[in-house]
Amino acid sequence: MTRTVLMMLAPVILLSPIALGLAADAPTALPPDTQAAWDSLKKLAGDWEGDASGDKANVVYRVTSNANTVMETLFPGTPHEMISMYHLEQSPTLRPFHT
């Protein structure tokens, strides 16, 4: 699948407000905006490539941990590889972790 880097970065931009933990004490059902963001993020599963400032950019999204975590690997297999994890918690928040 070939996509642009902007398409790859869209989930990060869209999930930022949710990642700040907008709903601390909420019922177990996810708010519609959190659920929609989570569903959109999971749909990115697969290998993506695009162009970042004239250089080839690759990213891999993988749904893991019983579909409660999405692993994002930027520049896989290179010295600049970066991994970010997006975890859906029981309190309806989405938490990003970057390694």
C-alpha positions as CSV (number, residue, x, y, z in Angstrom):
1,M,0.0,0.0,0.0
2,T,1.3,3.4,-0.9
3,R,0.1,6.5,1.0
4,T,1.5,9.9,1.7
5,V,3.3,10.8,4.9
6,L,0.5,13.2,5.8
7,M,-1.9,10.3,5.8
8,M,0.4,8.4,8.1
9,L,0.6,11.4,10.6
10,A,-3.2,12.0,10.6
11,P,-3.9,9.6,13.4
12,V,-1.3,11.2,15.6
13,I,-2.9,14.6,15.0
14,L,-6.4,13.4,15.5
15,L,-5.6,11.4,18.6
16,S,-3.6,14.1,20.5
17,P,-6.7,15.5,22.3
18,I,-7.8,12.1,23.3
19,A,-4.4,11.1,24.5
20,L,-4.5,14.0,27.0
21,G,-7.1,12.0,28.9
22,L,-10.2,14.0,28.4
23,A,-12.4,11.5,30.2
24,A,-11.0,10.3,33.6
25,D,-14.1,8.9,35.3
26,A,-16.4,7.7,32.6
27,P,-18.6,4.7,32.0
28,T,-17.1,1.6,30.4
29,A,-18.5,2.5,27.0
30,L,-16.2,4.6,25.0
31,P,-17.3,8.1,24.0
32,P,-18.2,8.3,20.3
33,D,-15.1,10.4,19.4
34,T,-12.7,8.0,21.2
35,Q,-14.3,5.0,19.6
36,A,-14.2,6.6,16.2
37,A,-10.5,7.6,16.6
38,W,-9.6,4.1,17.8
39,D,-11.5,2.4,14.9
40,S,-9.7,4.7,12.5
41,L,-6.3,3.9,14.0
42,K,-6.9,0.1,13.8
43,K,-7.8,0.4,10.1
44,L,-4.3,1.6,9.3
45,A,-2.9,-1.9,10.0
46,G,-0.4,-2.8,7.3
47,D,2.7,-1.5,5.6
48,W,2.7,2.0,4.3
49,E,5.2,4.1,2.4
50,G,5.4,7.7,1.3
51,D,7.6,10.7,0.7
52,A,9.0,12.8,3.6
53,S,10.9,15.9,2.5
54,G,12.2,14.1,-0.6
55,D,13.2,10.9,1.3
56,K,11.3,7.6,1.2
57,A,9.5,7.0,4.5
58,N,8.0,3.7,5.6
59,V,5.7,2.9,8.5
60,V,4.1,-0.3,9.7
61,Y,0.9,-0.4,11.8
62,R,0.1,-3.6,13.7
63,V,-2.9,-4.4,15.9
64,T,-1.8,-6.5,18.9
65,S,-2.5,-7.3,22.5
66,N,-6.0,-8.6,22.0
67,A,-6.8,-5.6,19.7
68,N,-6.2,-3.2,22.6
69,T,-2.9,-1.9,21.3
70,V,-1.7,-0.6,18.0
71,M,2.1,-0.6,17.3
72,E,3.5,1.9,14.9
73,T,7.0,1.4,13.6
74,L,8.5,4.3,11.6
75,F,11.5,3.7,9.4
76,P,11.5,-0.1,10.1
77,G,14.9,-1.9,9.8
78,T,16.9,1.3,9.7
79,P,19.1,3.0,12.4
80,H,16.3,5.6,12.8
81,E,13.6,3.1,13.6
82,M,11.0,4.5,16.1
83,I,8.2,2.6,17.8
84,S,5.1,4.1,19.2
85,M,2.3,2.2,21.0
86,Y,-1.3,3.3,21.2
87,H,-3.1,1.6,24.0
88,L,-6.8,1.6,24.6
89,E,-7.4,1.7,28.4
90,Q,-10.5,0.7,30.3
91,S,-11.2,4.2,31.3
92,P,-12.0,5.6,27.9
93,T,-8.7,7.1,27.0
94,L,-6.2,6.3,24.3
95,R,-2.6,6.5,25.6
96,P,0.4,6.9,23.2
97,F,3.8,5.6,24.3
98,H,6.9,6.4,22.3
99,T,10.2,4.4,22.5
